Amino acid sequence: MTGKKALILCGLLALIMCASCTFEARGIPVAKYKDTVLATQVSEAERRQMLEEIRAMSTVQENSVFTEKRGIPEYIIGPGDILTINFWEGPKVNTYDAIVRPDGKISYSFVDNLTVIGFTANEVREILISELKRYIRQPRLEVIVKEYKSKSALLFGQINILQQGVSGPGKYPLKGKVSVLDLIVIAGGPTMGRGAGVTGMSASNVVATSVGAMSIPESGNADLRKVELVRRGRKYTLNLYDAMFRGDVSQNVIVDNGDIVTVPELPTFGERIYVFGEVRTQGIYRLKDASDLLAAVSISGGMTQIAIKSDIKIIREYVERGGKPLIISADMDELLKRGDMSQNVALKNGDVVYVPRRTIGDINEFITNTVPLLDYLFYPGRYRDYYFDPNSHLRIRSLQ
């Protein structure tokens, strides 16, 4: 009986295994399919939650670096910061530098062990005046943050190394309200693979590529659609193209103390074109994937409802022509509705395809308005100079 039972058991196991194989061969079991759908739904819910968190972080009016209690962003003082206190005695100004001690306190004049950590420079000024009134009639003084040392962010990846000033990947002090895009610009801008002669990178940091009879050094190409932000152990993926070229700042997160920002390189490096304006997904694309206008518009997700299809501009040879590019106008309505294939312009390496939201009447005005965008793409060092120039009106936020 024992042998018969063993034989029966083996037979049953064989039948179960065979049935299982047959069932798998017919297709994915319904239960597994439902599990897959459920996982997709959970993933989509997580993605929506992350986008909401990103939007919230891009609109904050206060974090550990700054506060807007007085209507303007003001830096929050921390240990290690150096404060300059200017005190007036009649027309004479006495200057004193105070280092914020690890316990968050400073001493000045008649005031000992004054807590300044967590306050702004204006608030410290008011506290000092209140304390000094015990000894001095109508004290006049100002408090300025001389050196910012208590708060910083780390920046890695495809960041330009410029010939002058501090630039490239590294640790950057935070001096107030700074967005991720601001931080990237301050550090030298993202690499755009245009070579040392354009980006200001040293020869040791670039790779050579052949164009005709010339060998042009090139850097890696930054992928601003997938900028990584790590904050308190949680990872976020930011798409910064809409912030740069459309004024949509919903993913341009305000940097907080301890943030780690990484600008990745595009997975495939080679000849490229740029698509901006009223398309679904602005960005940089491989020329071999977008060899003509129709392919470029298609790979960028198509045009938005407010796009002016009849007046698409192709900006060509901006660098080669010294900032006076060739502007080609194309009419997608003629191409799509009437089959005029002459409108499907063949693209070249470095072309910028711009889909406008309104008809462009004056081509010279269009070039003038587009120069900041083009300078950001091809001359990040020059753009950073504009950014730091107090007399310049140019800012990333103006590139719309």
C-alpha positions, 0 to 999 in steps of 0.5 A: 500500500505504501508503494501504491500511495507513493506512485499515486502521489507522484502521478498527482504531482506530475499532473499538477505540474503539467497543468501548470505548464499548460496554463502558463503556456496559454497566457498570463494568469488573470491573478498575475495580470491584476497584480501588474495593474495594481502595481501600475496604479500604485506607481502612478499614485506615488508619482502624483504624490511626488509631483505634489511634493515637488510643487510644494517645495517650489513655492515655499516662503520659508525653510532652514535657509531663509524666511519671508516674514518681512515680504522679501527673502532673508537669510537665517543666521546659523553657527559659523556665519560671520556677521559685520556690525557697523556702528555709527558714532556721529559721522564715524563708522566702527566696524566689528566682525562677529563669528557666530559661535557653535552655541549660536551666540555672539558678543558685541560691545556691552552685550554678551552672549546674545543668541542670533541663531535662527534670526535674520540680520535685520532681526539681530539689528533690532535686538542689538539696538534694544539691548544697547539702548540701556547704555547708549542713547539712540544707537545707530547700527547695521548688521550684515552677513559677511560670510555664509558658512552654516548652510550649503548644498552639494552639486554633482554631474554635468556642470561646466567648469569655467575659466574664471571664478568658482564653478563646476561640481562641488559644495556651494554655500546657500546665501538665501532663497535659491532655486535648483536652477539658480544653483546650477547657473551660479555653478557655471551652468549645465554642460551642453556638449558644445566644446571648450571654446564655447563653454570655457572648459579646460581641455582635460574635461572634454572629449574630442569629436570630428566635424569634417576636417576639424577636431572639436573638443566636446563635453558631456551633454546635461539631461535637465529633464532628469535632474536628481534631488536628494533631500533628507534621504528621499529622492526626487526627479526634476524636469527643469526645461519648462522652468528655463524656457516657459516660465513654469517653475512648478519643478524648480525646487527651492534649495534647502540646507543639505540638499544633494543635486545631481545633473545627469548626462544624456545616455547617448552622446552625439549630434543633437538638436534643441526643441523649445516653445509650445511643445509637450516635452521641451529638451535636447534630442539626438539628431539621428532621432529628429533629422527633420522638423516633423520628427523633431516636433513628434519626438517632443510630444507634439505641439500644444493647443496654443502653438502657432503652427504656421510660424515655426522658427529654426535657429541655425549656426548661432555660434558659427555666425557670432551670435547672428544666426540664420533664421528659417521659418516653416509652416506646419499647416502647409506641411500637414494639411496640404502635403507641402514637403518643402516645409519639412526642413532637414535639421543640422547639428545644433539647430534650435527649433522654436514653436511660438505661441504668437506670430513673430512679426519682427525677426530682429526683435525675435533674435534680440528676445531669444539671445538670453536663451541661446546664450544659456545654451551655448555660452553658459559662462557669459550667462553667469556673468550676466546673472551676477551683474547688478545692472543686468536685467537678464535672469533665467526666469525671463527666458519665456 
